[in-house]
Amino acid sequence: MAAHTILKSVVPSKITLKQVAIFSHSASEKSTQIGARFVAREVPARVARRAAELAAASPELRRLPSIARLASSFDDECTRLTPLIDLATPLGAGRDAIERVGQLVGDAVRRIDDETSAAVSALRDEHRQLDSESGRDQLDSLVDRSQALLITLRLLHAQQQAVQRMVFDPNSTDPPVPIVAERASLHQLVADAVADATDFCVEKSGLCPKVEIDGADDAELVCVPAHVHFMLMEVLKNAMNAVIQRYELETDNAPPISVRISRSKQRGEVGVRVSDAGGGVPIGDLSRVMRYFFTTTPPMVPTYTYSVQFGAPLSGIGVGLPFARLYARLMGGDLRLASLPGHGTDVHIVLDALGRGPL
């Protein structure tokens, strides 16, 4: 198997978000060579490790057609990526070799994105074929690890491409922005997410609960802003939907959704608590609400109100919260939920502000 061949020569490195951010500090031809060499070894190693894990999946999982296809596609990907290891050897590589690495990695990321997305989509129905609780646990872990790989590959490729453009196209009228922000304002990220979630909610439902933001307005963190935005949007959309479901046309009279920002300088952590008065999560659903493909809301029927920008339903997909928790964990933190019956739900997002979480 190509995966075992790759893993005999290279193994995945232990890297953090902060290390990825630091890479963009010294944009030079030498740094692009080092970055290309790292990516050319890291991507095949991580894909090969995932291929080996899929090959070792339980028979219960492997009988699902989407898992079998995903395992086969990762085997094929290992074969395609083997030439990358040869490109990783020379440190004195020129621009052509560096751009070749970027092309091969970019093509691989797109293929893996397509295959992973197709598998997740198919698993929305196929997961019902699993007979045991352990099978569901294994499925959640498999989806988590597959999605985590995709997120990491996208990040490594995008950051390498940004630095590459800084060096090879310094006079561009559209200068690249590093994907990882080293001092992102958490308050600004929250405010942006609240504005977008409000627009989303109004478009889908015609109304929206009030949202109040308070707490540490000077909290900063190392992060991928798009990942934090996704986390916050998912939590806010759920909170808004719960309030609308409970209060219906009296939403204006509902207690506002509270978003509180906190930080601990001593521990290097930041947090966001989103509290709603939407009635809470039924006790029977609490243990399942963070599972992939679990939802209590049927998908909404598309209407003329669906726009290009906000084309997805407000709820009913069953992957939003698990994906949000995965993003939090990749940032060295976690996302947890607590429910108060008859009142509402609190969601706590805690993140490592210093970018120390392992990718």
C-alpha positions in Angstrom: 0.0 0.0 0.0 1.3 3.5 -0.9 0.4 4.8 2.6 2.8 2.4 4.3 5.5 3.3 1.7 5.1 7.0 2.5 5.0 6.5 6.3 8.3 4.5 6.1 10.1 7.6 4.8 8.2 10.5 6.4 6.0 11.0 9.5 3.7 13.9 10.4 5.2 16.7 12.4 3.9 18.2 15.6 3.0 21.8 14.6 0.9 24.5 16.2 -1.2 27.4 14.9 1.4 29.8 16.3 4.2 28.1 14.3 2.2 28.4 11.2 1.7 32.1 11.9 5.4 32.7 12.6 6.2 31.3 9.2 4.9 34.4 7.4 7.2 36.7 9.4 10.2 36.4 7.2 8.9 36.2 3.7 12.0 35.5 1.6 13.1 33.1 -1.1 14.8 31.0 1.4 11.6 30.9 3.6 9.5 29.8 0.6 12.0 27.0 -0.1 11.8 25.8 3.5 8.0 26.1 3.5 7.7 24.2 0.2 10.0 21.5 1.5 8.0 21.2 4.7 4.6 21.1 2.9 6.0 18.6 0.4 6.8 16.2 3.2 3.9 17.0 5.6 1.0 16.7 3.3 1.9 13.1 2.0 2.6 12.1 5.6 -0.7 13.3 6.9 -2.7 11.9 4.0 -0.9 8.5 4.4 -1.7 8.4 8.1 -5.3 9.0 7.4 -5.3 6.3 4.7 -3.9 3.8 7.2 -6.5 4.8 9.7 -9.3 4.3 7.2 -7.9 1.0 6.2 -8.0 -0.1 9.8 -11.7 1.0 10.4 -14.0 -1.5 11.8 -16.0 -3.8 9.5 -19.2 -2.0 10.7 -17.9 1.2 9.3 -16.2 -0.2 6.2 -19.5 -1.7 5.0 -20.9 1.9 4.6 -20.5 2.7 0.9 -19.2 6.3 1.6 -16.5 5.1 4.0 -15.4 2.4 1.5 -15.2 5.1 -1.2 -13.3 7.5 1.1 -10.8 4.8 2.0 -10.2 4.0 -1.6 -9.8 7.6 -2.6 -7.2 8.1 0.1 -5.2 5.1 -1.2 -5.3 6.7 -4.6 -4.2 10.0 -3.1 -1.2 8.5 -1.5 -0.1 7.2 -4.9 -0.6 10.6 -6.5 1.4 12.4 -3.7 4.4 10.1 -3.6 6.3 12.3 -6.1 6.0 15.2 -3.6 8.5 13.5 -1.3 11.2 13.7 -4.0 10.5 17.4 -4.4 10.9 17.9 -0.7 14.6 16.8 -0.8 16.6 19.8 -2.2 16.8 23.0 -0.1 18.1 25.0 -3.1 14.9 24.5 -5.1 14.1 27.3 -7.5 10.8 29.0 -8.2 9.6 26.4 -10.7 10.0 23.6 -8.1 8.4 25.6 -5.4 5.4 26.4 -7.6 5.2 22.8 -8.6 4.8 21.8 -4.9 2.1 24.4 -4.5 0.2 23.0 -7.6 0.4 19.4 -6.5 -0.7 20.2 -2.9 -3.5 22.5 -4.1 -4.8 19.8 -6.5 -4.6 17.3 -3.6 -6.5 19.6 -1.2 -9.3 20.1 -3.7 -9.6 16.4 -4.4 -9.7 15.6 -0.7 -12.2 18.4 -0.1 -14.5 16.9 -2.7 -14.2 13.4 -1.5 -14.6 14.3 2.2 -17.6 16.5 1.5 -19.2 13.8 -0.6 -18.7 11.3 2.2 -20.2 13.6 4.9 -23.2 14.3 2.7 -23.8 10.6 2.1 -23.3 9.7 5.7 -26.3 11.8 6.7 -28.4 8.9 5.5 -25.9 6.0 5.8 -25.3 6.5 9.5 -28.7 5.0 10.2 -27.3 1.6 9.1 -25.0 1.5 12.1 -26.3 -1.0 14.7 -24.2 -0.2 17.8 -23.4 2.8 20.0 -19.7 2.0 19.5 -20.3 2.2 15.7 -21.7 5.7 16.1 -18.8 6.7 18.4 -16.3 5.4 15.7 -18.2 7.3 13.0 -18.0 10.6 15.0 -14.3 10.0 15.4 -13.8 9.2 11.8 -15.6 12.3 10.6 -13.8 14.4 13.1 -10.4 13.2 12.0 -11.2 13.4 8.3 -12.4 17.0 8.6 -9.5 17.9 10.9 -7.1 16.7 8.2 -8.9 18.7 5.5 -8.8 21.8 7.7 -5.1 21.4 8.4 -4.2 20.8 4.7 -6.1 23.9 3.6 -4.4 25.9 6.3 -0.8 24.8 5.4 -1.4 25.2 1.7 -3.0 28.6 2.0 -0.3 30.0 4.3 2.4 28.7 2.1 0.8 30.2 -1.0 0.4 33.6 0.8 4.1 33.7 1.7 5.0 32.6 -1.8 3.0 35.5 -3.3 4.7 37.9 -1.0 8.1 36.9 -2.3 7.3 36.2 -6.0 4.7 39.0 -6.6 5.6 41.8 -4.1 4.0 44.5 -6.2 0.7 42.9 -6.6 -2.3 45.2 -6.4 -4.1 42.5 -4.5 -1.5 41.7 -1.7 -2.0 38.3 0.0 -3.1 38.2 3.6 -1.7 35.5 5.9 -4.5 33.0 6.8 -3.5 33.0 10.5 -4.0 36.2 12.5 -1.6 36.7 15.4 -3.6 39.4 17.3 -7.2 39.1 16.3 -9.7 41.1 18.3 -12.2 38.6 19.8 -14.7 41.4 20.3 -14.5 42.4 16.6 -14.9 38.7 15.6 -18.0 38.4 17.8 -19.5 41.7 16.5 -19.0 40.6 12.9 -20.6 37.2 13.6 -23.5 38.7 15.4 -24.1 41.1 12.4 -23.9 38.2 9.9 -26.1 35.9 12.0 -28.7 38.6 12.4 -28.8 39.2 8.7 -29.1 35.4 8.1 -31.9 35.1 10.7 -33.9 38.0 9.3 -33.7 36.7 5.8 -34.8 33.2 6.7 -37.4 34.0 9.4 -38.3 37.7 8.8 -37.4 38.6 12.4 -34.5 38.1 14.9 -34.0 38.2 18.6 -31.9 41.0 20.2 -28.3 40.3 20.9 -26.2 42.0 23.6 -22.4 41.8 23.7 -20.3 42.5 26.8 -17.1 41.5 28.6 -13.5 41.8 27.7 -13.3 44.1 24.7 -9.5 44.0 24.6 -9.2 40.1 24.3 -6.9 39.1 21.5 -5.9 35.6 20.2 -3.9 33.8 17.6 -6.5 32.2 15.2 -7.8 31.7 11.8 -10.6 34.4 11.8 -12.7 32.4 9.4 -12.7 29.4 11.8 -13.8 31.6 14.8 -16.5 33.2 12.6 -17.8 29.7 11.7 -18.0 28.7 15.4 -19.8 31.8 16.5 -22.2 31.7 13.5 -23.3 28.2 14.3 -23.9 28.9 17.9 -25.7 32.2 17.3 -27.9 30.7 14.6 -28.9 27.9 17.0 -29.7 30.4 19.8 -31.7 32.7 17.5 -33.7 29.7 16.1 -34.5 28.4 19.6 -35.8 31.9 20.7 -37.9 32.2 17.5 -39.3 28.7 18.0 -40.3 29.5 21.6 -41.6 33.1 21.2 -42.7 33.1 17.6 -44.1 36.6 16.7 -43.4 37.8 20.2 -39.6 37.6 19.7 -39.2 41.3 20.3 -40.4 40.7 23.8 -38.0 37.8 24.5 -35.0 38.2 26.7 -32.0 39.2 24.5 -29.4 36.6 23.6 -26.3 37.4 25.8 -22.8 37.1 24.4 -20.1 37.5 27.0 -16.4 37.6 26.2 -13.8 36.7 28.8 -10.0 36.1 29.0 -7.4 34.8 31.4 -4.0 36.4 30.8 -2.4 34.0 33.3 -3.5 30.9 31.4 -3.4 32.5 27.9 -7.0 31.6 27.2 -10.1 33.4 26.0 -13.7 32.5 26.1 -17.2 33.3 24.7 -20.5 32.4 26.4 -23.7 32.6 24.3 -26.8 32.4 26.5 -30.4 32.2 25.1 -33.8 31.9 26.6 -35.1 29.5 24.0 -36.4 26.9 26.4 -33.3 24.7 26.7 -32.4 21.3 25.1 -34.6 18.3 26.1 -32.7 16.1 28.5 -33.0 13.1 26.2 -31.2 15.1 23.5 -28.3 16.4 25.6 -26.1 13.4 25.1 -26.7 13.4 21.4 -26.7 17.0 20.4 -23.0 17.1 19.7 -23.1 13.9 17.5 -22.8 14.3 13.8 -26.1 14.2 11.8 -28.2 14.6 14.9 -30.9 17.3 14.6 -34.3 17.9 16.0 -35.3 20.3 13.1 -36.2 19.1 9.6 -34.4 20.9 6.8 -36.2 24.0 5.6 -37.8 24.1 2.2 -36.0 26.6 0.0 -38.1 29.7 -0.9 -37.5 32.9 -2.9 -35.9 34.5 0.2 -32.8 32.3 -0.2 -30.0 34.5 -1.5 -26.6 33.7 -3.0 -24.9 34.9 0.2 -27.1 33.0 2.7 -28.2 30.0 0.6 -28.2 27.4 3.4 -31.1 26.6 5.7 -31.1 28.1 9.2 -31.1 24.6 10.7 -31.6 20.9 10.1 -28.2 19.9 8.7 -26.8 18.1 11.8 -23.1 18.9 11.4 -22.8 22.6 12.4 -22.2 22.2 16.2 -19.8 19.2 15.8 -17.8 21.1 13.2 -17.8 24.1 15.5 -16.5 22.0 18.3 -13.8 20.6 16.0 -12.6 24.0 15.1 -12.4 24.9 18.8 -10.4 21.8 19.6 -8.0 22.5 16.7 -7.4 25.8 18.4 -6.4 24.1 21.7 -9.9 24.7 23.2 -13.3 23.2 23.3 -17.0 23.9 22.9 -19.5 22.8 25.5 -23.2 23.1 26.0 -25.3 23.4 29.2 -29.1 23.5 29.3 -31.5 24.9 31.9 -34.9 23.2 31.3 -37.7 25.6 30.6 -35.3 28.5 30.3 -32.6 28.2 27.7 -29.1 27.1 26.7 -25.6 28.3 27.4 -22.8 27.5 25.0 -19.2 28.0 26.2 -16.4 28.4 23.7 -12.9 28.4 25.3 -9.8 28.9 23.1 -6.1 29.0 23.6 -5.2 32.6 22.9 -1.5 31.9 22.2 -2.0 29.4 19.3 -0.5 26.4 21.2 -3.1 23.9 20.1 -1.6 21.0 18.0 -2.8 20.8 14.4 
